[in-house]
Amino acid sequence: MKTIIEPFRIKSVEPLRMTTPAERAEILARAHYNLFAIRAEDVLIDLLTDSGTAAMSAEQWAALMRGDESYAGSASFERFEAAVKRLMPFRHVIPTHQGRAAEAILFSMLAAPGLVIPSNTHFDTTRSNIEAAGAEALDLPCAEAADARASHPFKGNIDLKGLETLLRADAGRVPCVMMTITNNAAGGHPVSLANLLAASELARAYGKLFIIDGCRFAENAWLIKTREEGQAERAIPDIVREMFTHADAMTMSAKKDGFANIGGWLALNDDDLAREARTRLILTEGFPSYGGLAGRDLDAIAQGLFEIVDEDYLRYRVRVNEYIVERLAAFGVPVVQPAGGHAVFLDAKAMLPHIAPLAFPGQALAAALYETAGVRSCEIGSVMFGRRPDGGEAPAAMELVRLAMPRRVYTQSHADYVIEAVCAVHERRKLLRGLRIAWEPRALRHFTAKFEPLA
């Protein structure tokens, strides 16, 4: 059948508030043109992020009632740990309240001034946690990632030649090699199993830890199954296990492919690192059997890890994004292709060539999309990545707007509405103007910066 059908039915509904373009223009001005500052109730379709925004299943809600809130030795932790190890065979699993807490603990141990940590592309909190420890977060995306319209199936790959050159020339400054799956900042594209294995072998050949940021591991596994030669007949859990078998550690936000509204973990094989991580966890998060989470949250994650590897769900999840990309491309909208697993990425640089990169075309496009249709999205460009550690400015490699699809939240008609909204903005794209930053914090400015329209 050609119809994209949601592989679930709706048991509970939440009303959406309808607003007018005039109301949204006022709301946008009050928020200083920062979509993060808009109240959720003023948003019609919220595609700001897929992190923590999933709809939990009936089984997850039931799992909440099993939550064991014991401070130590919790049965909820045992179920959580078993669910993680079923897919990711690490010796030590350390829960945290979300992925950035796992990153903070990891890089407080591994990163230091003068060190360099390479990745296929570091996302915002990963980069900030590395830089907060004084190290350099180095991006080594594959060449195909720079071409938004290239049809390469694995544009999330790391540049293996670049990685080998770095390790050969400067291995003493590299404590570890990271891979994020899927590659969020580079258009949400997957990493191939072959590329992941080759990067792991390079890291280990130079005695470096190989670490996976696994936030969207299931979506990456599905794209391996459907795009990589020799993988089509394999079960998703088997592909997942193989991916993590080649890693020494992982960070995870369960708010993505854990189907949870909160939570994450740090997993390690090294006993000494795990011992130190647990000590740091107690200082900032909580006892190692709850890590800043309620027992019921651990149970919701454990159940979510069983549901996320369901192939009917993954087929639907990826197909919705493919459908949106196909429709937008047919209308002539510049969009990153092929579709990734969790989001659709609009190419703001191509759509708005009259707006200079440091006038933030992605932010201008995101603001216009909200004003036009009440759709909230997220800039991934020079606002998010243009500020250098020394305080200077440099254009980001790409100027994108991410439409991140929450899991099991919106229907096919919502997808059609989003397509219509983007096309309406595209038709009047020449009228859009850039923005300037009126105020910004010292780090992670995209969350709280204030903007003003340029004349």
C-alpha positions as a Python dict, from the first residue, in 0.01 Angstrom:
ca = {
    (1, 'M'): (0, 0, 0),
    (2, 'K'): (115, 355, -72),
    (3, 'T'): (-59, 518, 224),
    (4, 'I'): (174, 583, 518),
    (5, 'I'): (-14, 442, 815),
    (6, 'E'): (85, 500, 1175),
    (7, 'P'): (155, 158, 1337),
    (8, 'F'): (-35, 260, 1651),
    (9, 'R'): (-375, 393, 1748),
    (10, 'I'): (-448, 697, 1962),
    (11, 'K'): (-588, 646, 2311),
    (12, 'S'): (-548, 997, 2454),
    (13, 'V'): (-551, 1335, 2280),
    (14, 'E'): (-420, 1680, 2363),
    (15, 'P'): (-581, 1993, 2212),
    (16, 'L'): (-380, 2231, 1996),
    (17, 'R'): (-445, 2606, 2019),
    (18, 'M'): (-502, 2777, 1686),
    (19, 'T'): (-348, 3124, 1645),
    (20, 'T'): (-353, 3385, 1368),
    (21, 'P'): (-49, 3517, 1178),
    (22, 'A'): (-96, 3853, 1352),
    (23, 'E'): (-90, 3688, 1694),
    (24, 'R'): (216, 3488, 1601),
    (25, 'A'): (399, 3800, 1481),
    (26, 'E'): (345, 3956, 1824),
    (27, 'I'): (451, 3636, 2000),
    (28, 'L'): (766, 3617, 1789),
    (29, 'A'): (858, 3978, 1865),
    (30, 'R'): (806, 3924, 2240),
    (31, 'A'): (1032, 3618, 2218),
    (32, 'H'): (1302, 3828, 2047),
    (33, 'Y'): (1278, 3597, 1743),
    (34, 'N'): (1415, 3302, 1940),
    (35, 'L'): (1191, 2998, 1898),
    (36, 'F'): (1311, 2853, 2229),
    (37, 'A'): (1149, 3150, 2407),
    (38, 'I'): (798, 3081, 2272),
    (39, 'R'): (550, 2912, 2506),
    (40, 'A'): (454, 2561, 2403),
    (41, 'E'): (84, 2648, 2411),
    (42, 'D'): (147, 2910, 2140),
    (43, 'V'): (287, 2647, 1902),
    (44, 'L'): (63, 2452, 1664),
    (45, 'I'): (310, 2184, 1549),
    (46, 'D'): (626, 2162, 1757),
    (47, 'L'): (926, 2033, 1561),
    (48, 'L'): (1185, 2213, 1772),
    (49, 'T'): (1335, 1882, 1884),
    (50, 'D'): (1270, 1510, 1898),
    (51, 'S'): (1439, 1498, 2241),
    (52, 'G'): (1206, 1406, 2526),
    (53, 'T'): (897, 1481, 2318),
    (54, 'A'): (785, 1125, 2237),
    (55, 'A'): (442, 987, 2323),
    (56, 'M'): (483, 696, 2562),
    (57, 'S'): (302, 369, 2495),
    (58, 'A'): (40, 201, 2710),
    (59, 'E'): (307, -47, 2821),
    (60, 'Q'): (538, 236, 2923),
    (61, 'W'): (264, 399, 3129),
    (62, 'A'): (203, 62, 3292),
    (63, 'A'): (577, 31, 3359),
    (64, 'L'): (566, 355, 3557),
    (65, 'M'): (355, 178, 3816),
    (66, 'R'): (630, -80, 3867),
    (67, 'G'): (880, 191, 3954),
    (68, 'D'): (1090, 100, 4256),
    (69, 'E'): (1196, 424, 4424),
    (70, 'S'): (1448, 264, 4658),
    (71, 'Y'): (1758, 481, 4692),
    (72, 'A'): (1994, 187, 4642),
    (73, 'G'): (1953, -160, 4497),
    (74, 'S'): (1641, -63, 4302),
    (75, 'A'): (1463, -333, 4099),
    (76, 'S'): (1391, -62, 3841),
    (77, 'F'): (1764, -19, 3789),
    (78, 'E'): (1806, -393, 3738),
    (79, 'R'): (1539, -394, 3468),
    (80, 'F'): (1690, -83, 3308),
    (81, 'E'): (2042, -228, 3311),
    (82, 'A'): (1925, -557, 3161),
    (83, 'A'): (1738, -376, 2882),
    (84, 'V'): (2045, -169, 2793),
    (85, 'K'): (2283, -466, 2797),
    (86, 'R'): (2045, -666, 2576),
    (87, 'L'): (2128, -421, 2295),
    (88, 'M'): (2459, -265, 2404),
    (89, 'P'): (2695, -521, 2558),
    (90, 'F'): (2895, -294, 2790),
    (91, 'R'): (3031, -403, 3129),
    (92, 'H'): (2912, -94, 3316),
    (93, 'V'): (2585, 101, 3266),
    (94, 'I'): (2555, 426, 3462),
    (95, 'P'): (2219, 610, 3447),
    (96, 'T'): (2206, 990, 3421),
    (97, 'H'): (1921, 1238, 3404),
    (98, 'Q'): (1989, 1296, 3033),
    (99, 'G'): (2259, 1261, 2768),
    (100, 'R'): (2445, 1585, 2838),
    (101, 'A'): (2502, 1472, 3197),
    (102, 'A'): (2669, 1157, 3062),
    (103, 'E'): (2882, 1377, 2835),
    (104, 'A'): (2979, 1605, 3124),
    (105, 'I'): (3098, 1311, 3334),
    (106, 'L'): (3282, 1149, 3044),
    (107, 'F'): (3469, 1460, 2935),
    (108, 'S'): (3551, 1563, 3290),
    (109, 'M'): (3760, 1244, 3286),
    (110, 'L'): (3896, 1246, 2930),
    (111, 'A'): (3917, 1607, 2810),
    (112, 'A'): (4172, 1870, 2915),
    (113, 'P'): (4340, 2180, 2769),
    (114, 'G'): (4556, 2098, 2469),
    (115, 'L'): (4368, 1779, 2378),
    (116, 'V'): (4167, 1719, 2059),
    (117, 'I'): (3856, 1499, 2036),
    (118, 'P'): (3755, 1417, 1676),
    (119, 'S'): (3409, 1312, 1564),
    (120, 'N'): (3202, 1277, 1249),
    (121, 'T'): (3028, 1594, 1378),
    (122, 'H'): (2989, 1699, 1740),
    (123, 'F'): (2643, 1826, 1833),
    (124, 'D'): (2592, 2133, 2052),
    (125, 'T'): (2606, 1992, 2406),
    (126, 'T'): (2883, 1747, 2318),
    (127, 'R'): (3093, 2028, 2173),
    (128, 'S'): (3024, 2253, 2472),
    (129, 'N'): (3113, 1986, 2728),
    (130, 'I'): (3443, 1920, 2547),
    (131, 'E'): (3523, 2291, 2522),
    (132, 'A'): (3422, 2349, 2885),
    (133, 'A'): (3700, 2106, 2981),
    (134, 'G'): (3944, 2306, 2767),
    (135, 'A'): (3980, 2059, 2479),
    (136, 'E'): (3912, 2110, 2107),
    (137, 'A'): (3606, 1946, 1950),
    (138, 'L'): (3714, 1862, 1594),
    (139, 'D'): (3463, 1772, 1323),
    (140, 'L'): (3570, 1530, 1050),
    (141, 'P'): (3257, 1474, 839),
    (142, 'C'): (3284, 1283, 513),
    (143, 'A'): (3312, 1491, 195),
    (144, 'E'): (2958, 1401, 80),
    (145, 'A'): (2807, 1567, 387),
    (146, 'A'): (2887, 1911, 247),
    (147, 'D'): (2657, 1861, -56),
    (148, 'A'): (2296, 1894, 58),
    (149, 'R'): (2161, 1731, -257),
    (150, 'A'): (2413, 1446, -289),
    (151, 'S'): (2240, 1106, -291),
    (152, 'H'): (2506, 925, -87),
    (153, 'P'): (2327, 688, 156),
    (154, 'F'): (2565, 744, 451),
    (155, 'K'): (2646, 1114, 467),
    (156, 'G'): (2687, 1081, 843),
    (157, 'N'): (3016, 894, 801),
    (158, 'I'): (3343, 1016, 946),
    (159, 'D'): (3630, 1112, 714),
    (160, 'L'): (3853, 810, 766),
    (161, 'K'): (4152, 963, 585),
    (162, 'G'): (4124, 1278, 793),
    (163, 'L'): (4100, 1072, 1111),
    (164, 'E'): (4405, 864, 1019),
    (165, 'T'): (4604, 1178, 931),
    (166, 'L'): (4520, 1330, 1270),
    (167, 'L'): (4610, 1016, 1461),
    (168, 'R'): (4935, 965, 1270),
    (169, 'A'): (5047, 1324, 1320),
    (170, 'D'): (4913, 1406, 1666),
    (171, 'A'): (4800, 1091, 1848),
    (172, 'G'): (4940, 1215, 2179),
    (173, 'R'): (4675, 1488, 2193),
    (174, 'V'): (4380, 1259, 2109),
    (175, 'P'): (4230, 1078, 2411),
    (176, 'C'): (3939, 924, 2221),
    (177, 'V'): (3748, 915, 1893),
    (178, 'M'): (3373, 984, 1892),
    (179, 'M'): (3098, 889, 1649),
    (180, 'T'): (2743, 1019, 1672),
    (181, 'I'): (2470, 799, 1523),
    (182, 'T'): (2282, 932, 1341),
    (183, 'N'): (2482, 1247, 1260),
    (184, 'N'): (2240, 1513, 1379),
    (185, 'A'): (2438, 1829, 1303),
    (186, 'A'): (2522, 1708, 951),
    (187, 'G'): (2164, 1667, 836),
    (188, 'G'): (2053, 1370, 1046),
    (189, 'H'): (2231, 1122, 821),
    (190, 'P'): (2329, 770, 923),
    (191, 'V'): (2672, 613, 967),
    (192, 'S'): (2738, 290, 781),
    (193, 'L'): (2844, -20, 969),
    (194, 'A'): (3156, -39, 752),
    (195, 'N'): (3255, 320, 836),
    (196, 'L'): (3190, 269, 1207),
    (197, 'L'): (3402, -48, 1209),
    (198, 'A'): (3687, 120, 1020),
    (199, 'A'): (3687, 419, 1259),
    (200, 'S'): (3691, 181, 1556),
    (201, 'E'): (3986, -10, 1413),
    (202, 'L'): (4177, 314, 1354),
    (203, 'A'): (4114, 434, 1709),
    (204, 'R'): (4223, 105, 1861),
    (205, 'A'): (4529, 80, 1637),
    (206, 'Y'): (4650, 400, 1804),
    (207, 'G'): (4539, 292, 2152),
    (208, 'K'): (4247, 537, 2171),
    (209, 'L'): (3904, 482, 2320),
    (210, 'F'): (3626, 458, 2060),
    (211, 'I'): (3306, 617, 2191),
    (212, 'I'): (2959, 624, 2034),
    (213, 'D'): (2700, 893, 2098),
    (214, 'G'): (2409, 653, 2047),
    (215, 'C'): (2107, 883, 2080),
    (216, 'R'): (1942, 760, 1757),
    (217, 'F'): (2092, 413, 1738),
    (218, 'A'): (1773, 238, 1624),
    (219, 'E'): (1712, 478, 1336),
    (220, 'N'): (2076, 437, 1234),
    (221, 'A'): (2038, 57, 1246),
    (222, 'W'): (1725, 71, 1027),
    (223, 'L'): (1908, 282, 768),
    (224, 'I'): (2197, 34, 774),
    (225, 'K'): (1948, -248, 715),
    (226, 'T'): (1779, -71, 423),
    (227, 'R'): (2080, 100, 262),
    (228, 'E'): (2398, -100, 329),
    (229, 'E'): (2490, -398, 117),
    (230, 'G'): (2460, -732, 293),
    (231, 'Q'): (2247, -605, 583),
    (232, 'A'): (1891, -639, 450),
    (233, 'E'): (1817, -978, 607),
    (234, 'R'): (1949, -896, 952),
    (235, 'A'): (1730, -820, 1254),
    (236, 'I'): (1755, -468, 1397),
    (237, 'P'): (1871, -584, 1745),
    (238, 'D'): (2155, -780, 1582),
    (239, 'I'): (2273, -474, 1390),
    (240, 'V'): (2252, -264, 1706),
    (241, 'R'): (2458, -513, 1905),
    (242, 'E'): (2725, -523, 1635),
    (243, 'M'): (2752, -144, 1627),
    (244, 'F'): (2820, -123, 1998),
    (245, 'T'): (3046, -428, 2008),
    (246, 'H'): (3305, -211, 1832),
    (247, 'A'): (3289, 64, 2096),
    (248, 'D'): (3467, 106, 2429),
    (249, 'A'): (3203, 340, 2569),
    (250, 'M'): (2883, 522, 2481),
    (251, 'T'): (2681, 824, 2585),
    (252, 'M'): (2305, 816, 2543),
    (253, 'S'): (2007, 1043, 2569),
    (254, 'A'): (1711, 813, 2626),
    (255, 'K'): (1496, 1111, 2528),
    (256, 'K'): (1556, 1011, 2165),
    (257, 'D'): (1562, 640, 2081),
    (258, 'G'): (1467, 541, 2432),
    (259, 'F'): (1107, 663, 2382),
    (260, 'A'): (1141, 843, 2717),
    (261, 'N'): (1066, 1196, 2828),
    (262, 'I'): (1377, 1211, 3046),
    (263, 'G'): (1691, 1008, 3111),
    (264, 'G'): (2014, 880, 2964),
    (265, 'W'): (2324, 684, 3050),
    (266, 'L'): (2698, 646, 3023),
    (267, 'A'): (2819, 294, 2943),
    (268, 'L'): (3181, 183, 2974),
    (269, 'N'): (3398, -127, 2951),
    (270, 'D'): (3695, 8, 3146),
    (271, 'D'): (3666, -75, 3517),
    (272, 'D'): (3877, 218, 3637),
    (273, 'L'): (3690, 475, 3428),
    (274, 'A'): (3359, 332, 3548),
    (275, 'R'): (3471, 359, 3911),
    (276, 'E'): (3568, 723, 3864),
    (277, 'A'): (3248, 797, 3670),
    (278, 'R'): (3032, 659, 3950),
    (279, 'T'): (3214, 878, 4201),
    (280, 'R'): (3149, 1185, 3988),
    (281, 'L'): (2788, 1073, 3935),
    (282, 'I'): (2724, 1069, 4311),
    (283, 'L'): (2849, 1427, 4334),
    (284, 'T'): (2624, 1568, 4065),
    (285, 'E'): (2344, 1324, 3971),
    (286, 'G'): (2275, 1074, 4247),
    (287, 'F'): (2347, 720, 4356),
    (288, 'P'): (2462, 488, 4072),
    (289, 'S'): (2139, 287, 4076),
    (290, 'Y'): (1924, 588, 3988),
    (291, 'G'): (2156, 859, 3853),
    (292, 'G'): (1921, 1154, 3891),
    (293, 'L'): (1612, 964, 3773),
    (294, 'A'): (1307, 828, 3947),
    (295, 'G'): (1274, 450, 3942),
    (296, 'R'): (963, 484, 3728),
    (297, 'D'): (1169, 671, 3464),
    (298, 'L'): (1415, 381, 3452),
    (299, 'D'): (1127, 140, 3394),
    (300, 'A'): (984, 359, 3117),
    (301, 'I'): (1324, 358, 2943),
    (302, 'A'): (1358, -20, 2983),
    (303, 'Q'): (1024, -74, 2811),
    (304, 'G'): (1105, 187, 2546),
    (305, 'L'): (1421, -1, 2450),
    (306, 'F'): (1210, -304, 2360),
    (307, 'E'): (968, -96, 2152),
    (308, 'I'): (1222, 117, 1962),
    (309, 'V'): (1367, -178, 1766),
    (310, 'D'): (1029, -278, 1623),
    (311, 'E'): (1065, -279, 1245),
    (312, 'D'): (707, -171, 1173),
    (313, 'Y'): (765, 141, 1380),
    (314, 'L'): (1106, 217, 1228),
    (315, 'R'): (974, 170, 873),
    (316, 'Y'): (694, 420, 945),
    (317, 'R'): (926, 661, 1127),
    (318, 'V'): (1175, 693, 843),
    (319, 'R'): (911, 684, 568),
    (320, 'V'): (734, 994, 704),
    (321, 'N'): (1056, 1197, 674),
    (322, 'E'): (1121, 1056, 327),
    (323, 'Y'): (768, 1156, 223),
    (324, 'I'): (814, 1515, 343),
    (325, 'V'): (1152, 1544, 168),
    (326, 'E'): (1011, 1403, -156),
    (327, 'R'): (717, 1644, -156),
    (328, 'L'): (928, 1949, -71),
    (329, 'A'): (1188, 1865, -336),
    (330, 'A'): (910, 1828, -593),
    (331, 'F'): (794, 2182, -507),
    (332, 'G'): (1150, 2311, -558),
    (333, 'V'): (1227, 2368, -189),
    (334, 'P'): (1601, 2323, -115),
    (335, 'V'): (1612, 2035, 131),
    (336, 'V'): (1888, 1806, 251),
    (337, 'Q'): (1874, 1471, 73),
    (338, 'P'): (1834, 1185, 124),
    (339, 'A'): (1610, 1197, 429),
    (340, 'G'): (1763, 1103, 762),
    (341, 'G'): (1601, 913, 1044),
    (342, 'H'): (1461, 1174, 1282),
    (343, 'A'): (1419, 1502, 1097),
    (344, 'V'): (1383, 1696, 776),
    (345, 'F'): (1650, 1961, 716),
    (346, 'L'): (1578, 2271, 507),
    (347, 'D'): (1876, 2428, 331),
    (348, 'A'): (1842, 2791, 439),
    (349, 'K'): (2160, 2898, 260),
    (350, 'A'): (2021, 2783, -75),
    (351, 'M'): (1670, 2912, -6),
    (352, 'L'): (1780, 3257, 115),
    (353, 'P'): (2099, 3345, -77),
    (354, 'H'): (2028, 3716, -23),
    (355, 'I'): (2083, 3677, 353),
    (356, 'A'): (2450, 3657, 454),
    (357, 'P'): (2553, 3366, 681),
    (358, 'L'): (2621, 3598, 977),
    (359, 'A'): (2277, 3753, 928),
    (360, 'F'): (2155, 3404, 1017),
    (361, 'P'): (1938, 3281, 729),
    (362, 'G'): (1842, 2969, 923),
    (363, 'Q'): (1706, 3171, 1215),
    (364, 'A'): (1520, 3398, 971),
    (365, 'L'): (1364, 3098, 800),
    (366, 'A'): (1264, 2935, 1129),
    (367, 'A'): (1102, 3259, 1243),
    (368, 'A'): (910, 3293, 916),
    (369, 'L'): (787, 2935, 938),
    (370, 'Y'): (645, 2999, 1285),
    (371, 'E'): (485, 3330, 1188),
    (372, 'T'): (330, 3178, 875),
    (373, 'A'): (192, 2855, 1015),
    (374, 'G'): (267, 2814, 1387),
    (375, 'V'): (532, 2548, 1316),
    (376, 'R'): (830, 2563, 1552),
    (377, 'S'): (1165, 2441, 1417),
    (378, 'C'): (1532, 2477, 1508),
    (379, 'E'): (1820, 2658, 1339),
    (380, 'I'): (2133, 2450, 1290),
    (381, 'G'): (2379, 2690, 1136),
    (382, 'S'): (2576, 2998, 1229),
    (383, 'V'): (2368, 3075, 1537),
    (384, 'M'): (2435, 2731, 1683),
    (385, 'F'): (2788, 2676, 1551),
    (386, 'G'): (2919, 3015, 1432),
    (387, 'R'): (3071, 3130, 1757),
    (388, 'R'): (3433, 3015, 1803),
    (389, 'P'): (3583, 2926, 2143),
    (390, 'D'): (3791, 3247, 2130),
    (391, 'G'): (3472, 3454, 2103),
    (392, 'G'): (3503, 3532, 1732),
    (393, 'E'): (3249, 3459, 1461),
    (394, 'A'): (3277, 3232, 1158),
    (395, 'P'): (2999, 3102, 931),
    (396, 'A'): (2897, 2744, 993),
    (397, 'A'): (2960, 2485, 724),
    (398, 'M'): (2587, 2462, 653),
    (399, 'E'): (2286, 2686, 725),
    (400, 'L'): (2005, 2445, 806),
    (401, 'V'): (1663, 2449, 968),
    (402, 'R'): (1573, 2121, 1135),
    (403, 'L'): (1216, 1994, 1149),
    (404, 'A'): (1261, 1725, 1415),
    (405, 'M'): (970, 1483, 1428),
    (406, 'P'): (862, 1378, 1780),
    (407, 'R'): (810, 1002, 1804),
    (408, 'R'): (447, 880, 1786),
    (409, 'V'): (305, 1230, 1831),
    (410, 'Y'): (183, 1365, 1496),
    (411, 'T'): (-21, 1208, 1218),
    (412, 'Q'): (11, 1206, 841),
    (413, 'S'): (-218, 1508, 811),
    (414, 'H'): (21, 1701, 1034),
    (415, 'A'): (302, 1607, 793),
    (416, 'D'): (97, 1741, 501),
    (417, 'Y'): (34, 2065, 691),
    (418, 'V'): (409, 2107, 751),
    (419, 'I'): (474, 2059, 378),
    (420, 'E'): (213, 2323, 294),
    (421, 'A'): (363, 2562, 551),
    (422, 'V'): (719, 2529, 419),
    (423, 'C'): (600, 2579, 60),
    (424, 'A'): (412, 2896, 162),
    (425, 'V'): (730, 3042, 313),
    (426, 'H'): (933, 2933, 10),
    (427, 'E'): (700, 3123, -222),
    (428, 'R'): (776, 3453, -44),
    (429, 'R'): (1137, 3374, 44),
    (430, 'K'): (1275, 3685, -130),
    (431, 'L'): (1088, 3904, 119),
    (432, 'L'): (1258, 3756, 424),
    (433, 'R'): (1532, 3954, 595),
    (434, 'G'): (1817, 3861, 822),
    (435, 'L'): (1864, 3907, 1194),
    (436, 'R'): (2129, 4039, 1428),
    (437, 'I'): (2206, 3917, 1779),
    (438, 'A'): (2110, 4182, 2033),
    (439, 'W'): (2224, 3973, 2333),
    (440, 'E'): (2387, 3635, 2379),
    (441, 'P'): (2527, 3421, 2664),
    (442, 'R'): (2886, 3299, 2672),
    (443, 'A'): (2799, 2942, 2564),
    (444, 'L'): (2516, 2757, 2385),
    (445, 'R'): (2379, 3089, 2268),
    (446, 'H'): (2106, 2945, 2047),
    (447, 'F'): (1898, 2854, 2353),
    (448, 'T'): (1865, 3205, 2499),
    (449, 'A'): (2003, 3464, 2252),
    (450, 'K'): (1787, 3763, 2162),
    (451, 'F'): (1756, 3872, 1800),
    (452, 'E'): (1645, 4183, 1613),
    (453, 'P'): (1541, 4199, 1245),
    (454, 'L'): (1780, 4380, 1013),
    (455, 'A'): (1645, 4681, 828),
}
